[in-house]
Amino acid sequence: MERDEGRGRVALVTGGASGIGLATAGVLARRGWRVVISDINAEACESAARGIGAGAVPFDVVDEAATEAAIERIEAEFGPVEALMANAGLIQPGSTPETLPLSEFDRVMAVNVRGVYVSCLAAGRRMAKRGKGAIVVTGSVTAWRTAPLHAYAPSKAAVVHMAACLAAEWGRSGVRVNAISPGYVATPPLRAAIDKGLRDPALLAEAAPLGRMVEAEEIGTSVAFLLSDDASAVTGINLPVDAGWLAGAHLTTYGGIRPAR
């Protein structure tokens, strides 16, 4: 049995109905947090929450009024939100700038940047008034490296920097804010792209020193650490969880990742 890190405190995971969000919510629930899942898809949100014994409060993170109302409801029904994973976001297929519609660019930016900011603001200002809390926002290794993702990658760079800005703003009020940057995670969308022949799993694994993709639960355990009291002196950082992809990707110019000894 995992240790009781949460001790019944309330943790909210946005975009928690699937993938990294759901895996993280499951880890937090097993570690004693009183977890609430949010997602724009109400049916998926409620189904996912039932599966892990969590609460479900669906809302659209882009909508400031809806987000404020949801946080009010959560705190009234479950208790003060002491941890937030601002994870709700959109992915996009690879494209050229010339073929990426501006409407799609705007949509990705609205959810991935505005939605994260709105969520952080709604939960964080309440945490700051109470003098304690922890927030993790979901970045990406594409915040560091170029990719044919001309909306998604810049949006993730923005939220990584946002975490540092908020950490500096709320630190004296007892609120820690960090970013976590997943590498290539074996989520349903990536597996679907692999199944369609759009991504090569061998290439994804080859660039990582550990020689594999990341499992969603590995992101969850890292988020759980950053939200826990074990990370009480950690704020303003961006933690890559990428099987070493950032460290190894450039080694193609030197013949690739070094083989096992």
C-alpha positions in Angstrom: 0.0 0.0 0.0 1.3 3.4 -0.9 1.9 5.8 1.9 -0.6 8.4 2.9 0.9 11.6 1.4 -2.4 13.4 0.9 -3.9 12.7 4.3 -7.4 13.4 2.9 -6.5 16.8 1.5 -8.3 17.8 -1.7 -6.4 17.6 -5.0 -8.0 18.8 -8.3 -6.8 17.4 -11.6 -8.1 19.2 -14.7 -8.2 17.2 -17.9 -8.5 14.2 -15.6 -10.8 11.9 -17.6 -8.0 10.2 -19.6 -4.3 9.8 -20.3 -1.8 11.6 -18.1 -4.5 13.3 -16.1 -6.4 10.1 -15.2 -3.1 8.3 -14.4 -2.1 11.1 -12.1 -5.5 11.2 -10.4 -5.2 7.5 -9.8 -1.8 7.8 -8.2 -3.0 10.7 -6.0 -6.0 8.8 -4.9 -3.9 5.8 -3.9 -1.6 8.1 -1.9 -4.4 9.4 0.3 -5.5 12.5 -1.5 -9.2 13.3 -1.8 -9.2 13.6 -5.6 -11.6 15.6 -7.8 -11.4 15.2 -11.6 -12.5 17.8 -14.0 -12.9 17.6 -17.8 -15.0 19.4 -20.4 -16.6 16.0 -21.3 -19.0 15.5 -18.4 -19.8 11.9 -19.2 -16.2 10.9 -19.5 -15.3 12.9 -16.3 -17.9 11.1 -14.2 -17.0 7.7 -15.6 -13.3 8.1 -14.9 -14.0 9.4 -11.4 -16.1 6.4 -10.6 -13.3 4.1 -11.7 -10.8 5.5 -9.2 -13.2 6.6 -6.4 -12.8 10.3 -7.1 -15.2 13.2 -7.2 -16.2 14.6 -10.6 -16.9 18.3 -11.4 -16.8 18.9 -15.2 -16.1 22.4 -16.5 -14.5 24.2 -19.4 -11.1 25.6 -18.2 -11.2 28.4 -20.8 -14.4 29.8 -19.3 -13.4 32.0 -16.3 -16.8 32.2 -14.8 -17.4 28.4 -15.1 -14.0 27.7 -13.6 -14.6 30.0 -10.6 -18.0 28.4 -10.1 -16.5 24.9 -10.2 -13.8 25.8 -7.7 -16.4 27.2 -5.4 -18.5 24.0 -5.7 -15.5 21.8 -5.1 -14.5 23.7 -2.0 -18.0 23.6 -0.7 -18.5 19.9 -1.3 -15.1 18.4 -0.7 -13.0 21.0 1.2 -10.3 23.5 0.3 -8.2 22.7 -2.7 -4.7 22.2 -1.5 -3.3 20.7 -4.7 -3.9 21.4 -8.4 -2.6 19.7 -11.5 -3.5 22.1 -14.3 -3.4 19.5 -17.0 -6.3 20.1 -19.4 -4.9 20.7 -22.9 -5.2 20.0 -26.6 -2.7 18.2 -28.8 -2.3 18.9 -32.5 -1.1 16.8 -35.4 2.2 17.8 -36.9 1.9 20.4 -39.7 3.7 23.2 -41.5 3.0 26.8 -40.5 1.4 27.3 -43.9 -1.1 24.5 -43.4 -2.0 25.2 -39.7 -5.3 27.1 -39.7 -5.2 30.1 -37.4 -8.4 29.0 -35.9 -6.6 25.8 -34.7 -3.7 27.9 -33.4 -6.1 30.0 -31.5 -8.0 27.0 -30.1 -4.8 25.3 -28.9 -3.6 28.5 -27.3 -6.9 29.2 -25.6 -7.0 25.8 -23.8 -3.3 25.2 -23.3 -2.4 28.7 -22.1 -5.5 30.6 -21.1 -7.1 27.5 -19.6 -4.0 26.7 -17.5 -3.8 30.3 -16.3 -7.5 30.5 -15.4 -7.3 27.3 -13.5 -4.1 28.4 -11.6 -5.6 31.8 -10.8 -8.9 30.3 -9.5 -7.2 27.8 -7.2 -4.0 29.7 -6.5 -5.5 32.9 -5.2 -7.5 30.8 -2.7 -4.4 28.9 -1.7 -2.5 32.1 -1.2 -5.2 33.5 1.1 -5.0 30.4 3.2 -1.2 30.4 3.2 -0.6 27.0 1.7 -1.0 24.9 -1.5 0.9 23.4 -4.4 0.3 23.5 -8.2 1.8 21.6 -11.1 1.2 22.6 -14.7 1.7 20.2 -17.6 4.4 21.3 -19.9 6.2 19.2 -22.5 9.7 18.5 -23.8 8.6 20.5 -26.8 9.0 23.6 -24.6 12.7 23.0 -25.1 13.1 21.5 -28.5 11.7 22.4 -32.0 8.8 20.3 -33.4 6.4 20.7 -36.3 3.8 21.6 -33.6 3.5 25.3 -34.2 0.7 25.9 -31.7 1.3 23.1 -29.2 5.0 23.6 -28.6 4.9 27.4 -28.1 1.8 26.9 -25.8 3.9 24.5 -23.6 6.8 26.9 -23.5 4.4 29.5 -22.3 3.0 27.4 -19.4 6.5 26.3 -18.3 7.4 30.0 -17.9 4.0 30.7 -16.4 4.8 28.3 -13.6 8.0 30.1 -12.8 6.2 33.5 -12.8 3.5 32.2 -10.4 6.0 30.6 -8.2 7.8 33.9 -7.7 4.4 35.7 -7.2 2.9 33.3 -4.6 5.9 31.8 -2.8 5.8 34.2 0.2 2.1 33.2 0.5 3.0 29.5 0.9 2.1 28.4 -2.5 4.5 26.3 -4.6 4.1 26.2 -8.4 6.1 23.8 -10.7 5.9 22.5 -14.2 6.3 18.9 -15.3 7.3 18.2 -18.9 6.5 14.7 -20.2 8.4 13.2 -23.0 6.8 10.7 -25.4 4.2 9.1 -23.2 2.3 6.0 -24.2 -1.1 7.6 -24.0 -4.1 6.6 -26.1 -3.6 9.4 -28.7 0.1 8.4 -29.2 -0.8 4.8 -29.4 -3.5 5.6 -32.0 -1.0 7.5 -34.1 1.4 4.6 -33.9 -1.3 2.2 -34.9 -2.1 4.4 -37.9 1.6 4.4 -39.0 1.9 8.1 -38.2 4.6 7.7 -35.6 7.4 5.1 -35.4 7.8 3.7 -31.9 11.3 2.6 -32.6 12.4 6.2 -33.4 10.7 7.5 -30.3 12.5 5.0 -28.1 15.9 5.3 -29.9 16.4 8.9 -29.0 15.9 8.2 -25.3 18.9 6.9 -23.2 16.5 4.6 -21.4 15.4 3.2 -24.8 11.7 3.4 -24.3 8.7 5.7 -24.0 7.3 6.9 -20.7 4.3 5.4 -19.0 1.5 7.7 -18.0 1.7 6.5 -14.4 5.4 7.6 -14.3 4.2 11.1 -14.9 1.7 10.7 -12.2 4.2 9.6 -9.6 6.4 12.6 -10.4 3.4 15.0 -10.1 2.5 13.4 -6.8 6.0 14.1 -5.5 5.9 17.8 -6.6 2.5 18.2 -4.9 3.6 16.4 -1.7 5.3 17.8 1.4 8.4 15.9 0.3 8.9 18.7 -2.2 8.3 21.4 0.3 11.4 23.4 -0.9 10.8 22.8 -4.6 9.1 25.6 -6.5 9.6 27.4 -9.9 11.1 24.4 -11.6 10.4 22.5 -14.8 10.8 18.7 -14.3 11.3 16.7 -17.5 10.0 13.1 -17.2 11.2 11.8 -20.6 13.3 8.7 -20.3 16.2 11.0 -21.0 15.0 12.1 -24.4 16.2 15.7 -23.8 19.7 14.5 -22.9 20.0 12.0 -25.7 18.2 13.4 -28.8 21.2 15.3 -30.1 23.5 12.3 -30.0 22.4 11.3 -33.5 25.2 13.5 -34.7 27.7 11.3 -32.7 26.3 8.0 -33.9 23.3 7.7 -31.5 22.8 6.7 -27.9 25.6 4.7 -26.5 24.8 0.9 -26.2 24.6 -1.0 -23.0 28.0 -1.8 -21.5 
